Amino acid sequence: MSKINEVLEYLGKPYQIRIIDMEPVIYRKLNDFEFEVSGLHKSMGGCTLYVWKTVPHQEIVGIYSDIRNLDDLKDLLGFCSVKYQNVLSRIRVEREDQIE
């Protein structure tokens, strides 16, 4: 099994493999945003998450690089899902301590 297929299996739905700029990437469409995980075809080094805003026009709004393990990638994708959907504005946060 290739590295990108292993990552896709680990992440599960709603992620999929797409070809973007002639490279296989992990992709997710999320409302007005698209997540693209690049660099998984390489045997060495970490991957990069690109976050694109698609409305009113397409522009890159986030680049997160040097992601070296699946747990970090999954946690980062979850964090970006919350951040770019502005989830915290739609729920009541009763307590959130700052940690360092």
C-alpha positions as a LaTeX table, in Angstrom:
\begin{tabular}{lrrr}
\hline
Residue & $x$ (\AA) & $y$ (\AA) & $z$ (\AA) \\
\hline
Met1 & 0.00 & 0.00 & 0.00 \\
Ser2 & 1.36 & 3.45 & $-0.89$ \\
Lys3 & 1.98 & 6.14 & 1.72 \\
Ile4 & $-0.90$ & 8.32 & 0.47 \\
Asn5 & $-3.32$ & 5.38 & 0.65 \\
Glu6 & $-2.19$ & 4.62 & 4.21 \\
Val7 & $-2.81$ & 8.25 & 5.20 \\
Leu8 & $-6.23$ & 8.24 & 3.53 \\
Glu9 & $-7.18$ & 5.03 & 5.34 \\
Tyr10 & $-6.05$ & 6.54 & 8.66 \\
Leu11 & $-8.00$ & 9.80 & 8.14 \\
Gly12 & $-11.13$ & 8.15 & 6.73 \\
Lys13 & $-14.12$ & 10.02 & 5.37 \\
Pro14 & $-14.60$ & 12.81 & 4.27 \\
Tyr15 & $-11.04$ & 12.86 & 2.86 \\
Gln16 & $-10.21$ & 11.62 & $-0.62$ \\
Ile17 & $-7.30$ & 11.45 & $-3.05$ \\
Arg18 & $-7.24$ & 14.05 & $-5.82$ \\
Ile19 & $-4.66$ & 15.00 & $-8.41$ \\
Ile20 & $-3.78$ & 18.70 & $-8.06$ \\
Asp21 & $-0.94$ & 20.24 & $-10.07$ \\
Met22 & $-0.02$ & 16.72 & $-11.26$ \\
Glu23 & 0.49 & 15.50 & $-7.66$ \\
Pro24 & $-1.70$ & 13.07 & $-5.72$ \\
Val25 & $-2.90$ & 14.85 & $-2.56$ \\
Ile26 & $-5.34$ & 14.23 & 0.29 \\
Tyr27 & $-8.29$ & 16.58 & $-0.25$ \\
Arg28 & $-11.36$ & 17.78 & 1.63 \\
Lys29 & $-13.98$ & 20.36 & 0.67 \\
Leu30 & $-15.40$ & 22.08 & 3.75 \\
Asn31 & $-18.00$ & 24.77 & 3.07 \\
Asp32 & $-16.05$ & 27.70 & 1.55 \\
Phe33 & $-12.66$ & 26.06 & 2.20 \\
Glu34 & $-10.56$ & 23.32 & 0.66 \\
Phe35 & $-7.86$ & 21.38 & 2.52 \\
Glu36 & $-4.99$ & 19.92 & 0.50 \\
Val37 & $-2.30$ & 17.71 & 2.06 \\
Ser38 & 0.73 & 17.65 & $-0.20$ \\
Gly39 & 4.07 & 15.86 & $-0.12$ \\
Leu40 & 2.81 & 12.37 & 0.65 \\
His41 & 4.30 & 10.96 & $-2.55$ \\
Lys42 & 7.82 & 11.68 & $-1.25$ \\
Ser43 & 9.65 & 9.02 & 0.72 \\
Met44 & 11.43 & 11.50 & 3.02 \\
Gly45 & 10.34 & 14.58 & 4.92 \\
Gly46 & 7.05 & 15.82 & 6.22 \\
Cys47 & 3.91 & 16.84 & 4.40 \\
Thr48 & 2.25 & 20.23 & 4.06 \\
Leu49 & $-1.37$ & 21.27 & 4.60 \\
Tyr50 & $-2.65$ & 24.07 & 2.37 \\
Val51 & $-5.97$ & 25.72 & 3.24 \\
Trp52 & $-7.75$ & 27.54 & 0.39 \\
Lys53 & $-10.69$ & 29.91 & 0.75 \\
Thr54 & $-12.89$ & 29.51 & $-2.33$ \\
Val55 & $-15.45$ & 32.30 & $-1.88$ \\
Pro56 & $-15.64$ & 34.99 & $-3.22$ \\
His57 & $-12.47$ & 33.90 & $-5.06$ \\
Gln58 & $-9.82$ & 31.27 & $-4.52$ \\
Glu59 & $-6.93$ & 32.29 & $-2.27$ \\
Ile60 & $-4.60$ & 30.49 & 0.07 \\
Val61 & $-5.27$ & 31.34 & 3.72 \\
Gly62 & $-3.06$ & 28.83 & 5.55 \\
Ile63 & 0.11 & 26.82 & 5.02 \\
Tyr64 & 1.18 & 24.33 & 7.70 \\
Ser65 & 4.40 & 22.48 & 6.86 \\
Asp66 & 6.79 & 19.86 & 8.18 \\
Ile67 & 4.00 & 17.62 & 9.49 \\
Arg68 & 5.85 & 14.39 & 10.27 \\
Asn69 & 3.34 & 11.93 & 11.74 \\
Leu70 & $-0.25$ & 10.85 & 11.25 \\
Asp71 & $-1.45$ & 11.90 & 14.70 \\
Asp72 & $-0.16$ & 15.46 & 14.18 \\
Leu73 & $-1.77$ & 15.59 & 10.73 \\
Lys74 & $-5.13$ & 14.36 & 12.01 \\
Asp75 & $-5.07$ & 16.77 & 14.96 \\
Leu76 & $-4.10$ & 19.68 & 12.70 \\
Leu77 & $-6.92$ & 18.88 & 10.25 \\
Gly78 & $-9.39$ & 18.81 & 13.15 \\
Phe79 & $-8.05$ & 22.11 & 14.49 \\
Cys80 & $-8.33$ & 23.73 & 11.04 \\
Ser81 & $-11.87$ & 22.38 & 10.63 \\
Val82 & $-12.88$ & 24.13 & 13.86 \\
Lys83 & $-10.92$ & 27.29 & 13.06 \\
Tyr84 & $-12.05$ & 27.83 & 9.48 \\
Gln85 & $-15.70$ & 26.94 & 10.14 \\
Asn86 & $-15.63$ & 29.34 & 13.12 \\
Val87 & $-17.21$ & 26.62 & 15.26 \\
Leu88 & $-16.40$ & 28.29 & 18.58 \\
Ser89 & $-18.61$ & 31.25 & 17.69 \\
Arg90 & $-21.59$ & 28.90 & 17.36 \\
Ile91 & $-21.24$ & 27.10 & 20.68 \\
Arg92 & $-20.99$ & 28.16 & 24.29 \\
Val93 & $-17.48$ & 27.73 & 25.66 \\
Glu94 & $-17.90$ & 27.61 & 29.46 \\
Arg95 & $-14.24$ & 27.25 & 30.29 \\
Glu96 & $-11.03$ & 27.19 & 28.34 \\
Asp97 & $-7.82$ & 27.53 & 30.31 \\
Gln98 & $-4.68$ & 28.73 & 28.57 \\
Ile99 & $-1.89$ & 26.16 & 28.55 \\
Glu100 & 1.68 & 26.69 & 27.56 \\
\hline
\end{tabular}
